[in-house]
């Protein structure tokens, strides 16, 4: 992790977890001195290894993690000179879909082909929204028009 004079840091490793007692104490002190920054990420960004993001105070972060590293909410990615950067993950939004009887497999096939991240709650398919909901609705238009799926809530 290197820092240059104009507010850019290169992140090459995850240094710890803000929930660990020793780390939490150190971050608490840094926070009192005004040196604690937050890097807000969407859930879809967590598996990424190389990308650019900006903290809430404007520090440019160039993330270059090894393949075995996975970002998470609370990951401490910078810690030097009374300054720290901690990852905060925003809430994942979900599109709730109820397939019509007999359309479950077809809807699952569509979701798989589109590489949508999904989970199941009873007879409802939840699709992780990683972009505008309108994009997902456009992909489902044929299903909606033929009554093969209902969007809930």
Backbone as numpy.savetxt, mean C-alpha at the origin, in Angstrom:
# Nx Ny Nz CAx CAy CAz Cx Cy Cz
21.62 3.98 3.00 20.78 5.14 3.00 21.66 6.37 3.00
21.58 7.12 1.97 22.37 8.33 1.81 21.43 9.52 1.72
21.92 10.67 2.18 21.13 11.89 2.08 22.00 12.95 1.42
21.42 13.68 0.46 22.17 14.78 -0.13 21.68 16.10 0.45
22.21 17.19 -0.04 21.91 18.50 0.54 20.54 19.05 0.19
19.83 18.47 -0.76 18.55 19.05 -1.17 17.35 18.18 -0.79
17.46 17.42 0.28 16.31 16.69 0.79 15.97 15.43 0.05
16.97 14.71 -0.40 16.74 13.42 -1.06 17.46 12.35 -0.27
16.80 11.21 -0.10 17.44 10.08 0.55 17.28 8.84 -0.31
18.28 7.99 -0.27 18.23 6.70 -0.94 18.06 5.66 0.14
17.00 4.88 0.05 16.66 3.88 1.05 17.03 2.51 0.50
17.92 1.81 1.19 18.35 0.50 0.73 17.99 -0.64 1.66
17.32 -0.32 2.78 16.98 -1.38 3.75 15.88 -0.89 4.68
15.20 -1.84 5.29 14.26 -1.55 6.36 15.04 -1.69 7.66
15.04 -0.64 8.47 15.88 -0.61 9.67 15.21 -1.17 10.91
13.89 -1.24 10.89 13.18 -1.76 12.06 11.70 -1.48 11.96
11.03 -1.69 13.09 9.59 -1.54 13.19 9.30 -0.52 14.29
8.46 0.45 14.00 8.17 1.49 15.00 7.53 0.93 16.26
6.98 -0.30 16.17 6.32 -0.91 17.33 7.30 -1.55 18.30
8.53 -1.79 17.89 9.55 -2.36 18.78 9.86 -1.34 19.86
9.99 -1.79 21.10 10.14 -0.88 22.24 11.30 0.09 22.09
12.47 -0.42 21.77 13.66 0.46 21.65 13.48 1.46 20.51
12.94 0.99 19.41 12.73 1.87 18.25 11.67 2.92 18.58
10.60 2.50 19.25 9.53 3.43 19.61 10.06 4.55 20.50
10.91 4.22 21.44 11.49 5.23 22.33 12.35 6.21 21.54
13.15 5.70 20.64 14.01 6.56 19.84 13.18 7.47 18.93
12.15 6.92 18.32 11.29 7.71 17.45 10.51 8.77 18.24
10.14 8.43 19.46 9.44 9.37 20.32 10.31 10.61 20.55
11.57 10.37 20.88 12.49 11.49 21.12 12.71 12.31 19.85
12.87 11.64 18.73 13.07 12.34 17.45 11.83 13.16 17.11
10.66 12.59 17.39 9.41 13.30 17.13 9.30 14.59 17.94
9.76 14.56 19.19 9.73 15.76 20.02 10.65 16.84 19.47
11.71 16.43 18.80 12.64 17.39 18.20 12.22 17.82 16.81
11.08 17.31 16.31 10.57 17.69 15.00 11.24 16.98 13.83
11.94 15.88 14.09 12.67 15.21 13.03 12.00 13.96 12.49
10.77 13.68 12.90 10.08 12.47 12.45 9.23 12.77 11.22
9.50 12.06 10.13 8.75 12.23 8.88 7.97 10.95 8.58
6.87 11.12 7.86 6.03 10.00 7.47 6.02 9.88 5.95
6.23 8.66 5.48 6.10 8.37 4.05 4.80 7.61 3.87
3.79 8.28 3.31 2.48 7.67 3.09 2.52 6.82 1.83
2.12 5.55 1.95 2.06 4.64 0.81 0.69 4.00 0.72
0.30 3.68 -0.47 -0.92 2.91 -0.70 -0.58 1.43 -0.54
-1.53 0.61 -0.14 -1.25 -0.82 0.01 -0.65 -1.47 -1.24
-1.03 -0.97 -2.41 -0.51 -1.54 -3.65 1.00 -1.31 -3.80
1.55 -0.32 -3.11 2.99 -0.01 -3.21 3.86 -0.92 -2.35
3.29 -1.63 -1.40 4.10 -2.40 -0.46 4.99 -3.46 -1.11
4.54 -4.18 -2.12 5.44 -5.19 -2.70 6.51 -4.61 -3.63
6.41 -3.33 -3.96 7.37 -2.73 -4.88 8.75 -2.64 -4.23
9.80 -2.80 -5.02 11.17 -2.76 -4.52 11.91 -1.49 -4.91
11.58 -0.94 -6.06 12.27 0.25 -6.57 11.23 1.27 -7.02
11.19 2.40 -6.30 10.28 3.47 -6.69 10.67 4.76 -5.98
10.04 5.82 -6.38 10.28 7.15 -5.81 9.01 7.59 -5.10
9.16 8.16 -3.92 8.02 8.69 -3.17 8.50 9.90 -2.38
7.56 10.69 -1.86 7.89 11.91 -1.15 7.21 11.90 0.22
7.95 12.25 1.27 7.38 12.29 2.62 6.44 13.48 2.74
5.73 13.55 3.87 4.77 14.63 4.07 5.47 15.97 4.21
6.78 15.98 4.47 7.51 17.25 4.58 8.32 17.57 3.32
8.19 16.73 2.29 8.82 17.03 1.03 10.15 16.34 0.74
10.59 15.47 1.63 11.83 14.74 1.37 11.58 13.70 0.28
12.40 13.72 -0.75 12.29 12.74 -1.83 12.99 11.47 -1.40
12.28 10.36 -1.48 12.83 9.06 -1.10 12.94 8.18 -2.34
14.13 7.69 -2.58 14.38 6.75 -3.67 14.54 5.38 -3.03
13.52 4.56 -3.14 13.48 3.25 -2.51 14.15 2.24 -3.43
15.14 1.51 -2.89 15.86 0.48 -3.64 16.09 -0.70 -2.69
15.05 -1.49 -2.47 15.13 -2.57 -1.50 15.56 -3.89 -2.13
16.24 -4.74 -1.36 16.56 -6.08 -1.87 15.29 -6.91 -2.01
15.39 -7.97 -2.79 14.21 -8.81 -3.08 13.56 -9.41 -1.85
14.31 -9.66 -0.80 13.74 -10.31 0.39 13.12 -9.31 1.37
13.10 -8.04 1.04 12.51 -7.01 1.91 11.10 -6.67 1.45
10.20 -6.52 2.40 8.83 -6.14 2.10 8.44 -4.99 3.03
8.03 -3.87 2.45 7.60 -2.73 3.25 6.32 -3.08 4.01
6.10 -2.40 5.12 4.91 -2.62 5.94 4.60 -1.35 6.70
3.39 -1.26 7.22 2.99 -0.11 8.02 3.85 -0.09 9.28
4.58 0.99 9.50 5.45 1.10 10.66 6.90 0.80 10.38
7.24 0.50 9.13 8.64 0.23 8.78 9.45 1.51 8.93
10.55 1.42 9.67 11.48 2.55 9.80 12.49 2.39 8.67
12.52 3.37 7.77 13.38 3.24 6.59 14.54 4.24 6.57
14.54 5.18 7.51 15.64 6.14 7.61 15.77 6.53 9.07
17.01 6.52 9.57 17.24 6.86 10.97 18.68 7.34 11.11
18.83 8.65 11.12 20.16 9.26 11.25 20.03 10.67 11.78
21.02 11.10 12.53 21.15 12.51 12.93 19.86 13.15 13.43
19.20 12.50 14.37 17.97 13.04 14.97 16.87 13.23 13.94
16.88 12.36 12.94 15.85 12.39 11.89 15.48 10.97 11.54
14.19 10.75 11.29 13.72 9.41 10.93 12.58 9.52 9.93
12.45 8.46 9.11 11.33 8.35 8.18 10.67 7.00 8.44
9.35 7.06 8.65 8.56 5.86 8.95 7.46 5.73 7.90
7.24 4.51 7.44 6.20 4.23 6.45 4.85 4.16 7.14
3.87 4.80 6.53 2.48 4.67 6.98 1.66 4.24 5.77
0.89 3.19 5.93 0.09 2.64 4.83 -1.35 3.09 4.98
-1.87 3.67 3.92 -3.27 4.10 3.92 -4.20 2.89 3.92
-5.45 3.14 4.19 -6.44 2.06 4.26 -6.75 1.53 2.87
-6.84 0.23 2.77 -7.19 -0.42 1.50 -8.69 -0.27 1.28
-9.08 0.18 0.11 -10.49 0.26 -0.27 -10.86 -1.02 -1.02
-12.10 -1.48 -0.85 -12.55 -2.74 -1.46 -13.83 -2.51 -2.22
-13.94 -3.15 -3.38 -15.17 -3.21 -4.16 -15.84 -4.53 -3.83
-17.08 -4.48 -3.34 -17.78 -5.69 -2.91 -18.71 -6.14 -4.03
-18.52 -7.37 -4.50 -19.29 -7.91 -5.61 -20.01 -9.19 -5.20
-21.31 -9.26 -5.53 -22.07 -10.48 -5.31 -22.40 -11.08 -6.67
-21.80 -12.23 -6.99 -22.10 -12.87 -8.28 -23.49 -13.50 -8.24
-24.15 -13.48 -9.38 -25.44 -14.18 -9.51 -25.18 -15.68 -9.47
-26.20 -16.45 -9.12 -26.06 -17.90 -9.08 -25.58 -18.41 -10.44
-24.54 -19.20 -10.42 -23.99 -19.76 -11.65 -22.91 -18.90 -12.30
-22.71 -17.68 -11.81 -21.72 -16.78 -12.43 -20.45 -16.67 -11.60
-20.37 -17.43 -10.50 -19.22 -17.31 -9.60 -17.90 -17.63 -10.30
-17.88 -18.72 -11.02 -16.65 -19.14 -11.70 -16.24 -18.13 -12.77
-17.21 -17.64 -13.52 -16.92 -16.67 -14.57 -16.36 -15.36 -13.99
-16.92 -14.91 -12.87 -16.42 -13.71 -12.21 -15.02 -13.94 -11.66
-14.80 -15.10 -11.08 -13.47 -15.44 -10.57 -12.44 -15.50 -11.69
-12.85 -16.03 -12.83 -11.96 -16.11 -14.00 -11.58 -14.70 -14.46
-12.57 -13.80 -14.52 -12.31 -12.42 -14.93 -11.33 -11.76 -13.95
-11.60 -11.90 -12.65 -10.73 -11.29 -11.64 -9.30 -11.83 -11.75
-9.17 -13.12 -11.99 -7.84 -13.71 -12.14 -7.12 -13.21 -13.37
-7.82 -13.15 -14.49 -7.21 -12.66 -15.73 -6.77 -11.21 -15.63
-7.50 -10.42 -14.83 -7.16 -9.02 -14.66 -6.14 -8.80 -13.53
-5.73 -9.90 -12.89 -4.76 -9.86 -11.79 -5.24 -8.98 -10.62
-6.54 -8.99 -10.40 -7.08 -8.25 -9.27 -6.73 -9.00 -7.99
-6.39 -8.23 -6.96 -6.19 -8.83 -5.64 -7.57 -8.96 -5.01
-7.89 -10.17 -4.55 -9.23 -10.43 -4.03 -9.17 -11.14 -2.69
-10.30 -11.11 -2.02 -10.54 -11.95 -0.85 -12.03 -12.25 -0.83
-12.42 -13.17 0.01 -13.81 -13.64 0.02 -14.42 -13.46 1.39
-15.68 -13.09 1.41 -16.49 -13.02 2.63 -17.82 -13.68 2.31
-17.94 -14.93 2.71 -19.16 -15.67 2.38 -19.31 -15.76 0.88
-20.44 -15.32 0.35 -20.67 -15.36 -1.08 -20.30 -14.07 -1.79
-19.52 -13.23 -1.13 -19.15 -11.93 -1.70 -17.67 -11.95 -2.06
-17.36 -11.44 -3.26 -15.99 -11.29 -3.72 -15.57 -9.84 -3.46
-14.50 -9.65 -2.71 -13.97 -8.31 -2.45 -12.75 -8.11 -3.33
-12.75 -7.03 -4.09 -11.66 -6.70 -5.00 -10.95 -5.46 -4.44
-9.63 -5.57 -4.22 -8.85 -4.43 -3.73 -8.80 -3.36 -4.81
-9.18 -2.15 -4.43 -9.18 -1.03 -5.37 -7.81 -0.37 -5.35
-7.08 -0.52 -6.45 -5.76 0.07 -6.57 -5.76 1.22 -7.57
-6.93 1.67 -7.93 -7.10 2.77 -8.86 -8.52 3.28 -8.76
-8.94 4.10 -9.70 -10.30 4.64 -9.67 -11.35 3.53 -9.80
-12.40 3.63 -9.03 -13.46 2.62 -9.06 -14.08 2.53 -10.45
-14.08 3.63 -11.18 -14.66 3.63 -12.53 -13.95 2.64 -13.46
-12.67 2.45 -13.25 -11.91 1.49 -14.07 -12.42 0.07 -13.84
-12.71 -0.25 -12.59 -13.22 -1.59 -12.25 -14.65 -1.75 -12.78
-15.46 -0.71 -12.63 -16.83 -0.78 -13.12 -16.87 -0.96 -14.64
-15.93 -0.32 -15.35 -15.87 -0.47 -16.81 -15.57 -1.92 -17.18
-14.66 -2.57 -16.43 -14.33 -3.97 -16.71 -15.49 -4.90 -16.39
-16.37 -4.47 -15.48 -17.51 -5.28 -15.07 -18.78 -4.95 -15.84
-18.72 -3.99 -16.74 -19.92 -3.51 -17.43 -20.76 -4.64 -18.02
-20.13 -5.55 -18.75 -20.86 -6.66 -19.37 -21.54 -7.53 -18.30
-20.84 -7.81 -17.21 -21.41 -8.60 -16.12 -22.61 -7.89 -15.50
-22.47 -6.58 -15.31 -23.55 -5.80 -14.72 -24.77 -5.76 -15.63
-24.54 -5.52 -16.91 -25.65 -5.43 -17.87 -26.39 -6.75 -18.01
-25.67 -7.88 -17.89 -26.31 -9.20 -18.02 -26.81 -9.73 -16.69
-26.70 -8.94 -15.62 -27.20 -9.36 -14.32 -26.36 -10.46 -13.67
-25.10 -10.60 -14.08 -24.25 -11.66 -13.53 -23.54 -11.23 -12.24
-23.58 -9.94 -11.93 -22.94 -9.46 -10.71 -23.68 -8.22 -10.22
-23.67 -8.05 -8.90 -24.23 -6.86 -8.27 -23.13 -6.22 -7.44
-22.98 -4.90 -7.57 -22.04 -4.17 -6.72 -22.78 -3.81 -5.44
-22.20 -4.19 -4.31 -22.81 -3.93 -3.01 -22.24 -2.64 -2.42
-23.07 -1.92 -1.71 -22.72 -0.70 -0.99 -22.08 0.26 -1.93
